[in-house]
Amino acid sequence: MGGARLLYITIMGTEDVVRPGLFAGNPDGEHDAAWLCRRLTEAGLERLPGIEQVDVCSGSELPPVEEYDAVVVGGSYHNVDEGHEWQMRTMEWLRRWRDTGRPMLGICGGHQMAAVILGGRVARMAVGPWAMTAPVQLTDDGRRHYLFEGLSGEVMVHLGHYDHVEVLPPGATVLAMREGVVQALDFGGGWLGLQFHPEVSGPTMVHAWDGVLGDIAGAYRDTPEGPRILVNFLRTHGLLPESVDDQAPPDPRAATPLSGAAGDG
């Protein structure tokens, strides 16, 4: 599909939670939509779909749902149940988006938000936050799912979360797990959720935890598998430009490793 438009909804956080300038000077960019574009480029895509960002935490209004072909909702430093105006407004917009039948990918906080909208429940993990690059295990459904096409039964990903989906919404299918914690869901109706972060590099994940946890410089290492998942999502839903739409996603074993040139936080 030529001319496809993807909306990236940033729900990272308000300034009282995410200090201004936290990602200033980060080579990946200062917001998560830029990180996603960087991962897609590093995955081998020479041309990207039209990607636009709206940061609802800063008060930006969400556009009409009919203007876009797909939506990605990013991660958040906020708990999904805090009840902020921007959270309620975003959730109501996503309910209207659900009615369009078009695809949505929720990442971390976006994954949790989708689960709550559809009748699930989110809770704090008893083991405390996970902040590391680590494997998640695909379920039988996950091994067959287009999102993980070309990947093995164990996928190396960037984890960074306190909360998790404790109760699944009706009809959701578990695609990946780690130590009893759900890491990927197919909600049905073209909606998908990832508890992990395919859009972020290892150095940016370290940057994201700056001032939150202690020294975690060695906790993350780059992996091409996150970008592969993003390409699978775009390709399956016809969101790649025509020149690359028929190409298979790059083999993660042959992909150029993600840049480690970002500063050490």
PyMOL commands that set and color helices and strands:
alter all, ss='L'
color gray80, all
select helices_A, chain A and resi 32-42+56-58+65-67+85-100+109-117+140-144+146-148+202-208+225-236+242-245
alter helices_A, ss='H'
color red, helices_A
select strands_A, chain A and resi 5-10+50-55+70-73+104-107+121-124+130-138+154-161+163-167+173-178+181-188+191-194
alter strands_A, ss='S'
color yellow, strands_A
deselect
rebuild
show_as cartoon
